[in-house]
Structure formats: structure tokens, C-alpha cells
Amino acid sequence: ELPSQPFREVNRVLVPFIAAGVTATAFAATALIEDGWTAALLRGITWLIVGVPIWTFLWTYASLQLGLHRLGQARLSADALRAGPSLGLRPLGDLAFMGLWMLLVWLVPLVLTGLPEAVGVVIGLSVLAAGLATFFLSMLRLHRPMADVKARELETARDLYGQAYEPVRVSPTLETLERQAPLLRAAEALEKRAGEIHEWPIDEGTWARVITIATSVTAITIARLILDPLGL
């Protein structure tokens, strides 16, 4: 049974405004300590204006991942096998990756070039870590029912093999083996189909790209934090 309104958080429009206010306050406080009231006011207003669309996007992304997490809690029906090896969940995996890719396209340049201050880097890396965490958690939630379906189908195939070979063990003759041949072929076909069932809604290449981008951005950002004070 599917959860009711899995993406309902998208309708909570006040959350991005609150988050933008908190972010603007943090940047304004930093500017106040370093440069005084005028710089603090300008920076606070700037980040309040910029923060609303930024946090709206981030909140939408988080709502998407949370909705996918809820959908993953639903038990897959037997009809899911008719949708192919991906059990009909590949579109959800593609949707999750598209959301993550949009987040990375927006966030990575911002972290690397637009946030030279320590507080900005911390916020950027925190958002990156949260985005990756929600992506992996939603994928893990979708993985579990897919893995369960594959395990059940493999178990059914093994049971069928056992039924097919039982008469052969009792009477190990060529005639008995020939009589059981259709059942053995059916068991083999079922095992092959079960082995082709995917356990994840995205492929291994997608995982590799996500991990590569995340580790590269983290390494470059840490290097900037270390080298910038040295003027290098």
C-alpha cells in the first residue's frame, strides 16, 4: 500500500523563508564582527534575498528524497515482476538522481568559488553532506523491497529445483531424469529470471559518479581552507 501524499512537505512554503532568515543572520553576524554594522546590514539583506530561492530549491530536494523514502516503505506486489528487472522502480531512481545532480550542479560551483569565508564553506559542505545523506537513505529504502523480491524469487527457484531432483535422488535413472526435465528447465528459467532482478533502482555507474564528485569537492574545499590563509 502506497503512503498518502508522500511529497506533502513541498507545500510547506514557510520553511525556506525561515531557513533563509537564519542563513542571512549567520552571515550578517560574521560581517558585524569583522567589518561593522553597514557591512553586516548589506550582507544580511543580500543573503536574505539570495537565500529564499536557494532554500526553496533545497527544501524541494529534501521533500523529494523524503517522499522517495516513504515510497520505499511500501511492500512491492507480485505484479512488480511484470515491470521488468527494475521492478518498476527505475523511474524513481532516475528522479532521485536527477534531483541530486541538480543539487550538485548548483552547489559545487558555489562551494568552490562563491563561498570564500569559513562560515560559507561550512554551510556549503553541510548542505552537500545532507543532500548526499538523504539521497543514499532514499536509495537504501528503495533497495530493501527490491532485494526482498529477488530473495523470494530465488528461494522459489531453489524449492522448485528441490522438487525436481527429489525423484531423481530416490530413483537415479535416465528415465526418471527425462521425466523431470521439464520441471528442471522451468526451475532453471525461474532462477535465471530471479538472478536478473535488480537490487537497486540505479546502476553502478551512477553510484561511481556520485562518490567521485562528492569526494573531489570535499578534497578541493578542504585544500582551499588550508591554503587560502597561506596565500597559496
N, C-alpha and C positions, 0 to 999 in steps of 0.2 A: 504494500500500500504506500502510495507516494505521500509525503508530508504536504500539509496545506500551506500554500504561499511560501515556498522555500526561499524566495528572494525578497521577502517583505521588508527587509531593512533598507532597501533602496528608497522607500517612501519616507524615511525619517530625515527630512531635509535640514533639520536644525543642527545635526551632528557636525557637518562640515563647517558651519559658521562658528560653532564653539571651538572646534579644533584650530581654525584659522585665528581666532582671538588668542588662544593660548600660545600659538607659534609667534604671532606678532608681539605678544608681551615678552616672550623669551628673547627675541632679537632686540626689542626696544630696551630691555634691561641691560643687555650686554653693551649696547651703544651708549646708554646712560653712564655706565661705569667708565667707559673708555673715552667718550667724546662729548658728553654733556647732554642737556635737555633737547636742544634743537636737533641734533643727530638722532637722538632716541625717538623723538616725535616723527621725524621723517621716515625713519626705518620702520617704526611700528605701523604707520599708515600704509607704507609700501607693502609690507608683508601681509597686512590685513587684506588689501586689495588682491594681491597675488595669491594669498593663501586660500581664498574662497574657491576658485576653480581647481586649485591643486588638491585641496582636501575633498572636494566633491568627487574628483576622479578617484582618489584613494578610497573614499568611502564606498563608491560604486564597486571598485575592485574587491574590497573586503566583503561586501554584500554578495557579490558573485561567488566568491570562494566559500562563504558560509552556506549559500544556497546549494552549492555542489556537495558540501559536506553533509547537509541534510538529505539530499537525494541519495547519497551513498548509504544512508541508514536503511533505505527500503530494501526489502528482500526481492531478488530477481525471480521472476516466474519461470516456469518451464518453457514458456514460449520464447524466452530470450535467446535460446539456441537457434531459433529460426532467423535471427537478425545477423547471423554470421559469427566468425571467431571473436569479434569485439563485443558480442552480446548486446549490440545496440548502444553501447556507452562511448564509442569513439567520438561522436559529436560533442559529448560533454568534456572529454579530454581535450579536444581541439579548442573548445570555448575557454577552458581554463588556461590553456597555454597562450591563446590569443590575448587574454587579459593580462597575463604575466608579461608577455612580450611588449605590450603597450606600456606597462609599468616600467619595464627596463629601458625602453626607448626614450621615455620621458625622464626617468630618474638618473640613469647613468651619466649623461652629459651634465646634468645639474650637479651631481656629486663631484664630478671630475673638474668642472670648470667654473661653476656658478656659486660654489659654497666654499670660499677660501678660509673662512673662520672655523675654529674648532667646534663651536656650537652647531654650525651649519652641517659640518661633516658628521657629527654625532647624530643629528636628526636624519640626515640623508641615509646613513648606514642603518639606523634603526628602522626607517621605513623599508629599506631594501631587505633587511632581515625579516621583518614582519611579513612583507609580500611573499618572500620565498617560503617562510614557515606555513602561511595559510595555503599556498599552492601545494606544498608537499603533503600537508594534512588532508586537504580535499582529495588529492590523488590516492592517498592511503585509504581513505574511506571508500572510494570507488573500487579500489583494488580488492578489498576484502570480499565483497559479494561475488566478484568475478573469480577469485581464487576458490571460493566455496563451490561455485558451479563446476569449475574444472575438476575439483577433487571428487565431487559427487559423480560426475560422468566417468572419470577414471575408475572409481570404485564399482560402478555398474558394469563397466567393461571387464574388470577382473572377476566379478561374480559370474559373468557370462562365460568367461574362459574356464572358470572352475566347473560350471555345469557341463560345458562341452567336453572337458577332459576326464570327468568322473567315470563315464562308461569305458573310456579307453584304459584307465588305470585298473578297473575291475576286469576288463577283458581286452588285453593289449594285442589285438589282431588287426590286420589290414582292413577287414570288413567293418569292424567297429569304427575305425578311424574314418573310413569313407562315409559311413552313416553320419558321423559327427562333423564332417567337413563343412556343410552349410552353416552350422552354428558357429564353428570356428572362424569362418570368414566374416560372419556378422560381428563376432566379438572383436576381430581384428579391425574391421571398419569402424566400429564404435570407439575403439581405443585410439585409432588414428584421428578421428574427429575430435575426441576429447583432448588429445595432445596439441591440437591446433588452436584450442581456445586461448585467447589472450588473458593474461592476469592483470594487465594494466591498460587503461584507456589511451595511453600514449606510448610511442615506440622508444627504443633505447637511444636513438639519435637525439630525440627531444631532451631526454634526461642529460645527455652529454653536453648539449648546448647550454642548458640552464646552469649546470655546475661550472662549466668553463667561464661563462660570463660573470657569474657571481664571484668566483674566486679571483678572477682578474681584476674586477672592480675593487674588491676589498684590498687586494695587494697594492694596487696603484694608489688608493686613497691613503692607506697606512704609510706608504712611502712618501706621499706628499706631506703628511703631518710631520714626518721625521725630518725631511729635507728642507721644507719651506723656512723653518726658523734659522736654518744654517745658511740661507741664501743660495741654495744649490738648485 
